[in-house]
């Protein structure tokens, strides 16, 4: 069974690139894409992803708060935070809210796929 991935990212180009990467990688399936945290929280209950790629800096509700609420709705879903920031306070807040890890947006496609795969293994244990 493929690893089901959802993407929460407000930049349409970044979101599309991430979805294309996931779709084109064997063993992975992008089940949904969301431009806002609010949209993600409303729809992720239906798609039930294994892993969510979550932008930290979203409009309105930020990614850290979205993770906190998402973990209440889908406690077994793993969340990998995506950020342009190397700010340890923001990253710590995301991890404390329930994220399983983080990557800088400038990470290579290979690093991104490894992070998704590593997070999905946490789902199975």
N, C-alpha and C positions, 0 to 999 in steps of 0.2 A: 504494500500500500504506500502511495506517495505521502510525503510529509506535506500537510496542508498549511499554507502560509497566508496570512492576511497582512496588508500593508496599510499603515496609518501615516500619511504624509500629505501636507498641504500643498507642496509644490508639484504641480501636475506632471512636469517633465521628470522629476526625480521619481515620483510614484510610478510613472509608466516605465522608466528604465528598470526599477526594482522588479516590477511585475514581469517584464520581459526576461530578466535574468532568471527569476524563479521558474517561469514557464519553460524556458529553454534548457533547464538543468534536469537531467534524468533523476527521477525519484522525488521530485518536488512538484507541487501544484499550487498556484496562487488562487485561493478561493474567494478573495474579496479585496477591494481597494477602497480606502476611505480618506476624504479630504480633511475631516475634522474628528476630534475626539468624540463629540456628541453623536456624529453619524456612526462611528465605530461601535460605541456602546449600545446603540439601538439595533445594530445589525449583526454583530459578532455572535450573539446567542444563537442565531440561525446557522451561520457557516461553521461554527465550532472548529476554529483553526487549532493546529497543534502549536504553532509559533506565530507570534505577531511581531512584525518589524514596526517599531513605534518612534516617530520623530518626537524629540523632547519639546521643541519650540513650535507648538501649534497655536492657531488663533483661538481666542476665547479660553476654553479649558486646555491647560498645557498637558503634555505627555505624561508627566509625573502623576498628576491627579487622575488622568485616564487609566494609568496602570493600576493605581490604588483601587479604583472602582471596577475595573475589568477583573482583577483577581478575586473580587467578591462574587462576580457573576460566573466566572470560568476559572476556578482555582487551579485546574490542571494545565491550563494554557500557559506556555512560556512566552516571555516578552523580552525581545532584544531591543534596547534603546539605540536609536541612531541620532547622532548629534554632530554639529560642527564645532562644538565647544570642548575644550579640554579642561573644563572647570570641574574640579573634584567635588565641590559642594553639590552641584546639580547632579552629577553622576551618582554620588552617594545617596541623594534624595530619591533618585529613581530606583536604585537597588533596595533601599529601605522600603519603598512602596510596593516591591514585589517583582521588579524586573530581574531576569536571570543573568543579564549581562548587557554590555554596551559596545558599540563600535562607532568610530568616527566615520562620517559620511565619505571621507576621502579614502576609506579602506578599499582594497582591491576586491573585485568580484569573488575571487577565490576565498578571501578572508570572510566575506559575507556568507557565502555558502557553508563554509566550515562552522561559522557561528550558529547558523540556522540548524545545521545537522547536530551540532553539539547540544543545542537547546532541546531539540526533539528527543534526544536520548534521555533527557531528564524527565520527559513525559512518560517514558516507558518504564522507569524504575519505580 
